[in-house]
Amino acid sequence: MAPLKVIGASFGRTGTDSFRIALNKLGYNTHHMRSMHEPNAQPELFTKAYLHPEEPVDWDQIYEGYDAACDWPTVSFLEPLLKKYPDAKVILTVRDPDSWYKSVMNTVYKIHSTMKVHTEGKMKFNAEMIETIVLDGAFGNDDINNAEAMKAKFIEHIAWVKKHVPADRLLVLELGEGWDRLCKFLDKPVPNEPYPHANTTKEFNERVSKVLMEQSAPPVAT
């Protein structure tokens, strides 16, 4: 389905799963970190693209079947994606840096420490992708426990997006803002239902723990 029509430019834990659901309700098919658990997911392609930026990347292949994307790993490739898809609209959701850091430490970082014990199959590739692109890349493992350094990275990312995305392509939303400006920006009718609210810290940890258990379980003999 690519090329991408909408790119979410926000770090994870800024309402990206609610944003994914919202875009899907507006008619898009949205790539998200959740997509890495699909049967045909190839997290290793993102890892390779991150480690070897000098090599060409077939973004249409990576995003095949999707016309929108948000969350990691997408957000770590904004610069090449903005060039590849010059007509895509870009949406940046912002939130308070203190609450963002707290959410990251209670979800992404906490779960990844558990994922690292899974060394087989897709779980291995997902763990490697998160380690490379998010923890070492976006965060820098040396800074993960340094709240001020992490919050500075978050603020710097927001500033980068605002500087490099043309104003006519960019919409900046506050976390939990709702439908109105989003739908106007995308030229879509406002759905007759509340804006989604999904993937709270509790829901995130329960969902990922379930995935870890399912993917690490031995195959059932038939």
N, CA and C of each residue as an Amber inpcrd file, in Angstrom:
protein
   666
   0.8100000  -1.2150000   0.0000000   0.0000000   0.0000000   0.0000000
   0.8440000   1.2660000   0.0000000   2.0810000   1.1960000   0.5400000
   2.9380000   2.3860000   0.5550000   2.8680000   3.0620000  -0.8300000
   3.0730000   4.3470000  -0.9740000   3.8120000   5.2350000  -0.0850000
   3.0070000   5.7360000   1.1110000   3.7590000   6.1790000   2.1050000
   3.1490000   6.6940000   3.3200000   2.4900000   8.0460000   3.0610000
   1.2720000   8.1960000   3.5790000   0.5370000   9.4540000   3.4830000
   0.6150000  10.2600000   4.7750000   0.8140000   9.5630000   5.8940000
   0.8980000  10.2100000   7.2000000   2.0760000   9.6200000   7.9590000
   2.8860000  10.4970000   8.5670000   4.0130000  10.0590000   9.3830000
   3.8760000  10.6820000  10.7630000   3.8130000   9.8330000  11.7860000
   3.8260000  10.3110000  13.1620000   5.2630000  10.5340000  13.5880000
   5.5790000  11.7560000  14.0060000   6.9670000  12.1240000  14.2810000
   7.3200000  12.0840000  15.7600000   6.4620000  11.5380000  16.5700000
   6.6550000  11.5940000  18.0250000   7.3710000  10.3640000  18.5600000
   8.1840000  10.5720000  19.5980000   8.7420000   9.4470000  20.3370000
   7.5970000   8.5870000  20.8880000   7.9070000   7.3050000  21.1400000
   6.9570000   6.4590000  21.8370000   6.6120000   7.0090000  23.2070000
   5.4820000   6.5600000  23.7410000   4.9370000   7.0220000  25.0240000
   4.4580000   8.4690000  24.9610000   3.9660000   8.8470000  23.7650000
   3.3060000  10.1420000  23.6050000   1.9120000   9.9390000  23.0100000
   1.2870000   8.8260000  23.3790000  -0.0370000   8.5390000  22.8400000
  -0.0110000   7.9450000  21.4480000   1.1020000   7.2970000  21.0840000
   1.2220000   6.8010000  19.7150000   0.2560000   5.6580000  19.4070000
  -0.0730000   4.8340000  20.3930000  -1.0180000   3.7540000  20.1100000
  -2.4310000   4.2970000  19.9430000  -2.8010000   5.2680000  20.7440000
  -4.0910000   5.9310000  20.5430000  -4.1200000   6.6040000  19.1760000
  -3.0050000   7.1980000  18.7940000  -2.8810000   7.8370000  17.4820000
  -3.0240000   6.8100000  16.3720000  -2.4010000   5.6400000  16.5450000
  -2.5320000   4.5520000  15.5630000  -3.9950000   4.1650000  15.3820000
  -4.6950000   3.9740000  16.4920000  -6.1100000   3.6040000  16.4290000
  -6.9210000   4.6980000  15.7550000  -6.6130000   5.9460000  16.1000000
  -7.3390000   7.0730000  15.5100000  -7.1410000   7.1210000  13.9940000
  -5.9010000   6.9750000  13.5390000  -5.6470000   6.9790000  12.0930000
  -6.3640000   5.8310000  11.4020000  -6.3620000   4.6630000  12.0210000
  -7.0600000   3.5290000  11.4240000  -8.5650000   3.7860000  11.3170000
  -9.1270000   4.4660000  12.3070000 -10.5450000   4.8110000  12.2400000
 -10.8220000   5.8200000  11.1350000  -9.8070000   6.5830000  10.7700000
  -9.9540000   7.5630000   9.6840000  -9.6770000   6.9550000   8.3160000
  -9.3890000   5.6580000   8.2900000  -9.2410000   4.9680000   7.0130000
  -7.8320000   4.5800000   6.6240000  -6.8680000   4.8510000   7.4750000
  -5.4810000   4.4870000   7.1720000  -5.1670000   3.1030000   7.7410000
  -4.0730000   2.5280000   7.2630000  -3.5220000   1.3200000   7.8770000
  -2.1520000   1.6990000   8.4230000  -2.0010000   1.7030000   9.7340000
  -0.8990000   2.3920000  10.3860000   0.1340000   1.4470000  10.9760000
   1.3780000   1.6440000  10.5710000   2.5070000   0.8980000  11.1280000
   2.8700000   1.4810000  12.4900000   3.1920000   0.5940000  13.4370000
   3.4730000   0.9870000  14.8340000   4.3570000  -0.1020000  15.4130000
   4.9620000   0.1380000  16.5520000   5.7620000  -0.9150000  17.1690000
   4.9640000  -2.2070000  17.3300000   3.6690000  -2.0910000  17.5160000
   2.8270000  -3.2930000  17.5840000   2.9800000  -4.1540000  16.3330000
   3.2470000  -3.5080000  15.1890000   3.3550000  -4.2350000  13.9240000
   4.5230000  -5.2050000  13.9310000   5.4840000  -4.9870000  14.8150000
   6.6470000  -5.8570000  14.8890000   6.3020000  -7.2460000  15.4130000
   5.0800000  -7.4060000  15.9340000   4.6530000  -8.7160000  16.4220000
   3.7830000  -9.4560000  15.4000000   3.5950000  -8.8400000  14.2220000
   2.8200000  -9.5030000  13.1730000   3.6590000 -10.6180000  12.5430000
   2.9960000 -11.6420000  11.9760000   3.7450000 -12.7890000  11.4240000
   4.7590000 -12.4120000  10.3420000   4.4460000 -11.4020000   9.5250000
   5.3340000 -11.0470000   8.4200000   6.2660000  -9.8810000   8.7620000
   6.3490000  -9.5100000  10.0360000   7.1990000  -8.3830000  10.4360000
   8.6710000  -8.7270000  10.2200000   9.4560000  -7.7050000   9.8850000
  10.8870000  -7.8920000   9.6680000  11.6650000  -6.8100000  10.4210000
  11.7120000  -6.9170000  11.7370000  12.4260000  -5.8900000  12.5120000
  13.8860000  -5.7730000  12.1350000  14.4650000  -6.8530000  11.6190000
  15.8730000  -6.8160000  11.2470000  16.1600000  -5.8350000  10.1200000
  15.1480000  -5.5500000   9.2800000  15.3490000  -4.5800000   8.2010000
  15.5280000  -3.1730000   8.7620000  14.7850000  -2.8530000   9.8160000
  14.9570000  -1.5540000  10.4650000  16.3320000  -1.4710000  11.1350000
  16.7410000  -2.5630000  11.7760000  18.0490000  -2.5720000  12.4290000
  19.1530000  -2.3510000  11.4110000  19.0660000  -3.0500000  10.2970000
  20.0770000  -2.9050000   9.2440000  20.1000000  -1.4800000   8.7080000
  18.9220000  -0.9020000   8.4770000  18.8500000   0.4580000   7.9550000
  19.4670000   1.4570000   8.9280000  19.3060000   1.2040000  10.2150000
  19.8520000   2.1090000  11.2290000  21.3680000   1.9780000  11.3180000
  21.8730000   0.7500000  11.2660000  23.3030000   0.5190000  11.4040000
  24.0870000   0.8730000  10.1470000  23.4130000   0.8580000   8.9920000
  24.0970000   1.1110000   7.7220000  23.3580000   2.1860000   6.9230000
  23.3610000   3.4180000   7.4230000  22.6180000   4.4900000   6.7380000
  23.1630000   4.8210000   5.3580000  24.3960000   4.3650000   5.0740000
  24.9820000   4.6340000   3.7620000  24.4130000   3.7160000   2.6830000
  23.7350000   2.6400000   3.0760000  23.1950000   1.6860000   2.1140000
  21.7630000   2.0640000   1.7290000  21.3770000   1.8080000   0.4760000
  20.0070000   2.1200000   0.0630000  18.9880000   1.2590000   0.7970000
  17.8150000   1.8250000   1.0480000  16.7500000   1.1210000   1.7660000
  15.4860000   1.1530000   0.9170000  14.8510000   0.0220000   0.7700000
  13.5860000  -0.0450000   0.0470000  12.4590000   0.2120000   1.0430000
  12.1540000   1.4890000   1.2900000  11.1320000   1.8390000   2.2680000
   9.7570000   1.3510000   1.8470000   9.4860000   1.3180000   0.5510000
   8.1860000   0.8070000   0.1010000   8.0140000  -0.6540000   0.4970000
   9.0910000  -1.4190000   0.4280000   9.0180000  -2.8260000   0.8600000
   8.8070000  -2.9170000   2.3620000   9.5650000  -2.1310000   3.1260000
   9.4620000  -2.1900000   4.5810000   8.0600000  -1.8400000   5.0480000
   7.4340000  -0.8480000   4.3850000   6.0970000  -0.3970000   4.7860000
   4.9870000  -0.9570000   3.8820000   5.2840000  -2.0390000   3.2020000
   4.2720000  -2.6480000   2.3350000   3.0080000  -2.9710000   3.1350000
   1.8710000  -2.5450000   2.6140000   0.5990000  -2.7850000   3.2770000
   0.1720000  -1.6610000   4.1910000   1.0250000  -0.6530000   4.3670000
   0.7160000   0.4740000   5.2510000   0.7390000   1.7830000   4.4720000
  -0.1040000   2.7180000   4.8700000  -0.0420000   4.0560000   4.2790000
   0.1170000   5.1380000   5.3460000   0.3650000   4.7190000   6.5640000
   0.6730000   5.6380000   7.6590000   1.6150000   4.9060000   8.6160000
   2.3800000   5.6720000   9.3910000   3.3260000   5.0530000  10.3170000
   3.5940000   5.9990000  11.4780000   3.7940000   5.4220000  12.6600000
   4.1160000   6.2190000  13.8360000   4.8750000   5.3410000  14.8200000
   5.3490000   5.9600000  15.9090000   6.0550000   5.2490000  16.9760000
   7.4110000   4.7660000  16.4690000   8.1710000   4.1430000  17.3530000
   9.3920000   3.4750000  16.9140000   9.0130000   2.1880000  16.2000000
   9.8150000   1.7520000  15.2580000  11.0960000   2.3120000  14.8150000
  10.9890000   3.4810000  13.8290000   9.7760000   3.7740000  13.3240000
   9.6160000   4.8060000  12.2970000  10.2510000   6.1340000  12.6830000
  10.0240000   6.5590000  13.9190000  10.4470000   7.9010000  14.3270000
  11.9600000   8.0850000  14.2700000  12.7130000   6.9950000  14.2510000
  14.1690000   7.0980000  14.1500000  14.6440000   7.2580000  12.7160000
  13.7120000   7.2710000  11.7680000  14.0730000   7.4060000  10.3560000
  13.3540000   8.5870000   9.7050000  13.0590000   9.5990000  10.4820000
  12.2900000  10.7140000   9.9430000  12.9750000  11.3850000   8.7550000
  14.2580000  11.6000000   8.8590000  14.9430000  12.3340000   7.7850000
  14.8350000  11.6280000   6.4360000  15.1900000  10.3410000   6.3240000
  15.0280000   9.6900000   5.0220000  13.5690000   9.5310000   4.6050000
  12.6600000   9.3440000   5.5660000  11.2500000   9.1710000   5.2090000
  10.6390000  10.4720000   4.6990000  11.0480000  11.5960000   5.2600000
  10.5520000  12.8790000   4.7720000  10.9850000  13.1220000   3.3330000
  12.1700000  12.6450000   2.9880000  12.6590000  12.7790000   1.6110000
  11.9750000  11.7750000   0.6850000  11.7840000  10.5690000   1.1820000
  11.1780000   9.5210000   0.3670000   9.7160000   9.8130000   0.0660000
   8.9980000  10.3630000   1.0440000   7.5680000  10.6120000   0.9040000
   7.2870000  12.1130000   1.0980000   7.6280000  12.9230000   0.1030000
   7.5340000  14.3860000   0.2620000   6.1120000  14.9140000   0.3980000
   5.1250000  14.1060000   0.0420000   3.7330000  14.5510000   0.1660000
   3.0770000  14.0920000   1.4670000   3.8040000  13.3240000   2.2540000
   3.2240000  12.8290000   3.5070000   3.0200000  13.9660000   4.4900000
   1.9080000  13.9190000   5.2010000   1.6640000  14.8830000   6.2630000
   2.2790000  14.3500000   7.5540000   2.8280000  15.2640000   8.3520000
   3.5870000  14.8820000   9.5430000   2.8640000  15.4080000  10.7780000
   2.7040000  14.5280000  11.7580000   1.9930000  14.8960000  12.9820000
   2.8780000  14.6040000  14.1850000   3.0750000  15.6190000  14.9950000
   3.9150000  15.5310000  16.1750000   3.0520000  15.7330000  17.4160000
   2.9990000  14.7180000  18.2650000   2.2670000  14.8270000  19.5250000
   3.2700000  15.0830000  20.6520000   2.9950000  16.0940000  21.4640000
   3.9150000  16.4430000  22.5520000   3.2280000  16.2450000  23.8970000
   4.0520000  16.0270000  24.9240000   3.5420000  15.8960000  26.2860000
   4.5990000  16.4300000  27.2520000   4.2380000  16.5590000  28.4900000
   5.1480000  17.0330000  29.5130000   6.3590000  16.1040000  29.6080000
   7.5960000  16.6120000  29.5250000   8.7870000  15.7500000  29.5540000
   8.9030000  14.8960000  30.8070000   8.4790000  15.4110000  31.9570000
   8.5720000  14.6240000  33.1890000   7.6700000  13.3980000  33.1310000
   6.4310000  13.5770000  32.6950000   5.5170000  12.4420000  32.6140000
   5.9530000  11.4770000  31.5270000   6.5260000  12.0080000  30.4380000
   7.0360000  11.1280000  29.3770000   8.1450000  10.2300000  29.9040000
   9.1140000  10.8000000  30.5940000  10.2380000  10.0090000  31.1070000
   9.7530000   8.9320000  32.0820000   8.8430000   9.2950000  32.9550000
   8.2980000   8.3210000  33.8950000   7.6320000   7.1700000  33.1590000
   6.8790000   7.4810000  32.1070000   6.1980000   6.4490000  31.3360000
   7.1970000   5.5340000  30.6370000   8.2430000   6.1060000  30.0530000
   9.2700000   5.2960000  29.3780000   9.9250000   4.3180000  30.3500000
  10.2940000   4.8050000  31.5070000  10.9880000   3.9520000  32.4710000
  10.0870000   2.8440000  33.0130000   8.7940000   3.0750000  33.0300000
   7.8470000   2.0760000  33.5270000   7.3500000   1.1210000  32.4520000
   7.7520000   1.3500000  31.2010000   7.2520000   0.5210000  30.0980000
   8.3870000   0.0240000  29.2150000   8.8490000   0.8560000  28.2830000
   9.8180000   0.4360000  27.2730000  11.0790000  -0.1390000  27.9150000
  11.6670000   0.5940000  28.8260000  12.9270000   0.1470000  29.4340000
  12.7130000  -1.0770000  30.3150000  11.6510000  -1.0730000  31.0770000
  11.3500000  -2.1810000  31.9880000  11.1200000  -3.4810000  31.2210000
  10.3240000  -3.4050000  30.1600000  10.0060000  -4.6090000  29.3890000
  11.2260000  -5.1050000  28.6220000  12.0330000  -4.1780000  28.1010000
  13.1710000  -4.6230000  27.2950000  14.1450000  -5.4540000  28.1060000
  14.3070000  -5.1510000  29.3710000  15.2100000  -5.9450000  30.1980000
  14.7430000  -7.3900000  30.2830000  13.4340000  -7.5970000  30.1650000
  12.8810000  -8.9530000  30.1490000  13.0580000  -9.5910000  28.7740000
  12.8630000  -8.7890000  27.7210000  12.9850000  -9.3100000  26.3540000
  14.3720000  -9.8470000  26.0740000  15.4040000  -9.2840000  26.7010000
  16.7690000  -9.6510000  26.3640000  17.0900000 -11.1040000  26.6930000
  16.2700000 -11.7480000  27.5280000  16.5260000 -13.1550000  27.8300000
  16.0000000 -14.0610000  26.7280000  15.1930000 -13.5140000  25.7970000
  14.6460000 -14.3000000  24.6960000  15.6030000 -14.1740000  23.5190000
  16.2590000 -15.2390000  23.1530000  17.3270000 -15.1640000  22.1660000
  17.0070000 -15.9350000  20.9000000  15.7720000 -16.3300000  20.6950000
  15.4260000 -17.1230000  19.5280000  14.3530000 -16.4260000  18.7010000
  14.3900000 -16.7010000  17.3940000  13.3200000 -16.2940000  16.4980000
  13.0830000 -14.7980000  16.4420000  11.8350000 -14.4380000  16.1940000
  11.4720000 -13.0380000  16.0190000  11.7200000 -12.2200000  17.2770000
  11.5570000 -12.8340000  18.4480000  11.7830000 -12.1060000  19.6770000
  13.2270000 -11.6120000  19.7410000  14.1640000 -12.4050000  19.2380000
  15.5580000 -11.9880000  19.1980000  15.7120000 -10.7600000  18.3180000
  15.1030000 -10.7750000  17.1420000  15.2320000  -9.6550000  16.2200000
  14.5550000  -8.4010000  16.7730000  13.4320000  -8.5770000  17.4600000
  12.7590000  -7.4260000  18.0720000  13.6110000  -6.8290000  19.1840000
  14.1830000  -7.6930000  20.0110000  15.0300000  -7.2030000  21.0920000
  16.2400000  -6.4650000  20.5480000  16.8370000  -6.9960000  19.4970000
  17.9920000  -6.3440000  18.8800000  17.5980000  -5.0000000  18.2750000
  16.4280000  -4.9470000  17.6520000  15.9650000  -3.7070000  17.0470000
  15.7350000  -2.6310000  18.1020000  15.0800000  -3.0000000  19.1970000
  14.8120000  -2.0290000  20.2630000  16.1090000  -1.5830000  20.9160000
  17.0050000  -2.5260000  21.1540000  18.3000000  -2.1860000  21.7510000
  19.0640000  -1.1970000  20.8700000  19.0830000  -1.4750000  19.5610000
  19.8800000  -0.6760000  18.6300000  19.2600000   0.6840000  18.3470000
  17.9600000   0.6910000  18.0310000  17.3220000   1.9110000  17.5450000
  16.8020000   2.7940000  18.6650000  16.2570000   2.1750000  19.7050000
  15.6320000   2.9700000  20.7690000  16.6040000   3.2090000  21.9170000
  17.0690000   2.1440000  22.5590000  17.8650000   2.3130000  23.7750000
  19.2590000   2.8750000  23.4840000  19.9720000   2.2780000  22.5290000
  21.2810000   2.8190000  22.1820000  21.1540000   4.0480000  21.2940000
  20.1580000   4.0350000  20.4150000  20.0220000   5.0970000  19.4310000
  19.3570000   6.3420000  19.9650000  18.0400000   6.2930000  20.1190000
  17.2970000   7.4770000  20.5480000  17.6680000   7.9130000  21.9540000
  17.9280000   6.9610000  22.8340000  18.1680000   7.2810000  24.2340000
  19.6530000   7.3550000  24.5780000  20.4190000   6.3820000  24.0880000
  21.7950000   6.2620000  24.5380000  21.7700000   5.5620000  25.8860000
  22.2040000   4.3180000  25.9170000  22.0690000   3.5240000  27.1350000
  22.7260000   4.1780000  28.3470000  23.7960000   4.9410000  28.1060000
  24.4820000   5.5780000  29.2260000  23.6140000   6.6320000  29.9060000
  22.6050000   7.1220000  29.1760000  21.7640000   8.2020000  29.7020000
  20.4070000   7.7250000  30.2200000  20.1080000   6.4440000  30.0700000
  18.7430000   5.9870000  30.3210000  18.2940000   6.2660000  31.7530000
  19.1970000   6.2160000  32.6990000  18.8370000   6.4740000  34.0960000
  19.0750000   7.9200000  34.5190000  19.4760000   8.7410000  33.5730000
  19.7020000  10.1590000  33.8220000  18.4710000  10.9230000  33.3460000
  17.5960000  11.2520000  34.2530000  16.3180000  11.8580000  33.8950000
  16.4910000  13.1490000  33.1110000  17.4160000  13.9890000  33.5340000
  17.5810000  15.2790000  32.8570000  18.1250000  15.1010000  31.4480000
  19.0530000  14.1650000  31.2700000  19.5890000  13.9050000  29.9330000
  18.5120000  13.3350000  29.0180000  17.7050000  12.4390000  29.5400000
  16.6290000  11.8450000  28.7360000  15.5960000  12.8930000  28.3450000
  15.2130000  13.7180000  29.2800000  14.2260000  14.7540000  28.9730000
  14.7820000  15.7550000  27.9630000  16.0770000  15.9970000  28.0330000
  16.7110000  16.8870000  27.0550000  16.6460000  16.2880000  25.6550000
  16.8660000  14.9760000  25.5340000  16.7580000  14.3130000  24.2380000
  15.3420000  14.4290000  23.6890000  14.3700000  14.2740000  24.5510000
  12.9600000  14.3780000  24.1560000  12.6640000  15.7870000  23.6260000
  13.1130000  16.7880000  24.3400000  12.8810000  18.1740000  23.9370000
  13.6320000  18.4970000  22.6430000  14.8570000  17.9930000  22.5160000
  15.6420000  18.2200000  21.3040000  14.9840000  17.5930000  20.0790000
  14.3940000  16.4220000  20.2690000  13.7070000  15.7770000  19.1500000
  12.5280000  16.6270000  18.6730000  11.7530000  17.1230000  19.5930000
  10.6190000  17.9710000  19.2390000  11.0990000  19.1960000  18.4660000
  12.1890000  19.8000000  18.9360000  12.7440000  20.9800000  18.2650000
  13.2260000  20.6390000  16.8600000  13.8350000  19.4470000  16.7090000
  14.3090000  19.0260000  15.3820000  13.1530000  18.9130000  14.4010000
  12.0840000  18.2900000  14.8410000  10.9240000  18.1190000  13.9540000
  10.3680000  19.4790000  13.5410000  10.2000000  20.3610000  14.4870000
   9.6390000  21.6800000  14.1810000  10.5460000  22.4660000  13.2350000
  11.8430000  22.2510000  13.3340000  12.7900000  22.9760000  12.4870000
  12.8400000  22.4200000  11.0690000  12.7470000  21.0930000  10.9290000
  13.0190000  20.4620000   9.6430000  11.7780000  20.1050000   8.8280000
  10.6100000  20.1080000   9.4360000   9.3870000  19.7970000   8.6790000
   8.7180000  21.1140000   8.2990000   8.4700000  21.3300000   7.0130000
   7.8060000  22.5670000   6.5970000   6.4770000  22.7530000   7.3110000
   6.1610000  23.9930000   7.6350000   4.9700000  24.2930000   8.4270000
   3.6960000  23.7800000   7.7860000   3.6230000  23.7820000   6.4480000
   2.3960000  23.3470000   5.7820000   2.2360000  21.8310000   5.7840000
   3.2780000  21.0910000   6.2110000   3.2100000  19.6360000   6.2950000
   3.0530000  19.1580000   7.7290000   3.1750000  20.0610000   8.7000000
   3.2940000  19.6570000  10.1050000   2.1080000  20.1140000  10.9440000
   1.6140000  19.1900000  11.7650000   0.6130000  19.4980000  12.7850000
   1.1820000  19.0790000  14.1320000   1.1910000  20.0070000  15.0840000
   1.6550000  19.7110000  16.4400000   0.4460000  19.6220000  17.3590000
   0.2850000  18.4630000  17.9790000  -0.8480000  18.2140000  18.8680000
  -0.3720000  18.0350000  20.3010000  -1.2000000  18.4360000  21.2400000
  -0.9600000  18.1210000  22.6440000  -1.5520000  16.7460000  22.9390000
  -0.8890000  15.9970000  23.8010000  -1.3840000  14.6740000  24.1660000
  -2.8210000  14.7750000  24.6720000  -3.7100000  13.9510000  24.1050000
  -5.0990000  13.9270000  24.5290000  -5.9640000  15.0170000  23.9300000
  -5.4760000  15.6730000  22.8820000  -6.2100000  16.8100000  22.3190000
  -7.5250000  16.4260000  21.6580000  -7.5740000  15.2650000  21.0040000
  -8.8320000  14.8460000  20.3890000  -8.8360000  14.9570000  18.8770000
 -10.0350000  14.9040000  18.3080000 -10.2130000  14.7430000  16.8700000
 -10.0890000  16.0180000  16.0370000 -10.5630000  17.1350000  16.5250000
 -10.9030000  18.2630000  15.6540000  -9.7650000  18.7290000  14.7620000
  -8.6500000  19.1400000  15.3250000  -7.5610000  19.6640000  14.4910000
  -6.9150000  18.5650000  13.6590000  -6.8680000  17.3430000  14.2020000
  -6.3220000  16.2250000  13.4410000  -7.1340000  15.9880000  12.1760000
  -8.4400000  15.9140000  12.3090000  -9.2950000  15.6430000  11.1540000
  -9.2560000  16.7920000  10.1450000  -9.2060000  18.0010000  10.6320000
  -9.1060000  19.1500000   9.7290000  -7.8130000  19.0850000   8.9260000
  -6.7190000  18.7560000   9.5980000  -5.4090000  18.6770000   8.9490000
  -5.3830000  17.5920000   7.8790000  -6.0420000  16.4730000   8.1570000
  -6.0530000  15.3400000   7.2230000  -7.2340000  15.3770000   6.2660000
  -8.0650000  16.3840000   6.4060000  -9.2540000  16.5350000   5.5580000
 -10.1530000  15.3070000   5.6610000 -10.4330000  14.9210000   6.8980000
 -11.2870000  13.7760000   7.1840000 -12.4510000  14.2220000   8.0690000
 -13.6250000  13.6000000   7.9220000 -14.7320000  13.9310000   8.8250000
 -14.4470000  13.4670000  10.2450000 -14.9420000  14.2020000  11.2160000
 -14.7470000  13.8510000  12.6240000 -15.6260000  12.6580000  12.9790000
 -15.0510000  11.5620000  13.4540000 -15.8630000  10.3960000  13.8300000
 -16.8330000  10.7300000  14.9690000 -17.9390000  10.0400000  14.9620000
 -18.9540000  10.2490000  15.9960000 -18.6870000   9.3260000  17.1860000
 -17.5080000   9.4520000  17.7350000 -17.0980000   8.6600000  18.8890000
 -15.9090000   9.3440000  19.5390000 -15.6470000   9.0570000  20.8030000
 -14.5230000   9.7040000  21.4820000 -13.1910000   9.3170000  20.8500000
 -12.2310000  10.2140000  20.9670000 -10.8780000   9.9130000  20.5110000
 -10.3330000   8.7450000  21.3460000  -9.6110000   7.8200000  20.7370000
  -9.1290000   6.6420000  21.4780000  -8.2110000   7.0110000  22.6410000
  -8.2650000   6.1860000  23.6510000  -7.3290000   6.2980000  24.7910000
  -6.8560000   4.8890000  25.1000000  -5.6450000   4.5660000  24.6470000
  -5.1720000   3.1860000  24.7290000  -3.7300000   3.1300000  25.2030000
  -3.3230000   1.9160000  25.5890000  -1.9280000   1.6110000  25.9050000
  -1.3970000   2.4120000  27.0900000  -2.1870000   2.4500000  28.1590000
  -1.6870000   3.0040000  29.4080000  -0.5010000   2.1700000  29.8830000
   0.2120000   2.6570000  30.8700000   1.3500000   1.9010000  31.4030000
   0.9240000   0.4910000  31.7970000  -0.1940000   0.3650000  32.4870000
  -0.6820000  -0.9450000  32.9250000  -1.0110000  -1.8330000  31.7220000
  -1.7190000  -1.2730000  30.7440000  -2.0860000  -2.0440000  29.5550000
  -0.8520000  -2.4540000  28.7600000   0.1100000  -1.5450000  28.6330000
   1.3410000  -1.8430000  27.9080000   2.0450000  -3.0450000  28.5240000
   2.2590000  -3.0070000  29.8310000   3.0050000  -4.0790000  30.4860000
   2.2650000  -5.4100000  30.4240000   0.9460000  -5.3820000  30.5700000
   0.1690000  -6.6200000  30.4810000   0.2320000  -7.1970000  29.0720000
   0.0890000  -6.3380000  28.0590000   0.0940000  -6.8030000  26.6730000
   1.4430000  -7.3770000  26.2750000   2.5180000  -6.6610000  26.5850000
   3.8450000  -7.1220000  26.1750000   4.2450000  -8.3740000  26.9500000
   3.8740000  -8.4630000  28.2120000   4.1620000  -9.6730000  28.9870000
   3.4710000 -10.8830000  28.3650000   2.2510000 -10.6820000  27.8860000
   1.5240000 -11.7760000  27.2270000   2.2220000 -12.1980000  25.9470000
   2.6780000 -11.2150000  25.1460000   3.3920000 -11.5220000  23.9060000
   4.6740000 -12.2870000  24.2030000   5.4010000 -11.8540000  25.2230000
   6.6400000 -12.5300000  25.5950000   6.3800000 -13.9790000  25.9670000
   5.3210000 -14.2260000  26.7280000   5.0010000 -15.5870000  27.1350000
   4.6260000 -16.4400000  25.9360000   3.8210000 -15.8660000  25.0180000
   3.3690000 -16.6270000  23.8560000   4.5260000 -16.9650000  22.9260000
   5.4250000 -15.9970000  22.7020000   6.4940000 -16.1990000  21.7400000
   7.6440000 -17.0290000  22.3060000   7.7030000 -17.1500000  23.6160000
   8.7610000 -17.9570000  24.2190000   8.3040000 -19.3690000  24.5530000
   6.9930000 -19.6180000  24.4120000   6.4790000 -20.9550000  24.7320000
   6.9250000 -21.9720000  23.7010000   7.2280000 -23.2150000  24.0980000
   7.6360000 -24.2440000  23.1400000   6.4440000 -24.6150000  22.2630000
   6.7060000 -25.0300000  21.0020000   5.6140000 -25.4030000  20.1170000
   4.8410000 -26.5960000  20.6550000   3.5540000 -26.6110000  20.3760000
   2.6940000 -27.6980000  20.8300000   2.7850000 -28.8470000  19.8210000
   3.0550000 -30.0350000  20.3290000   3.1530000 -31.2190000  19.4540000
   1.7830000 -31.5630000  18.8960000   1.7650000 -31.9540000  17.6240000
   0.4950000 -32.3350000  16.9800000   0.5790000 -33.7500000  16.4720000
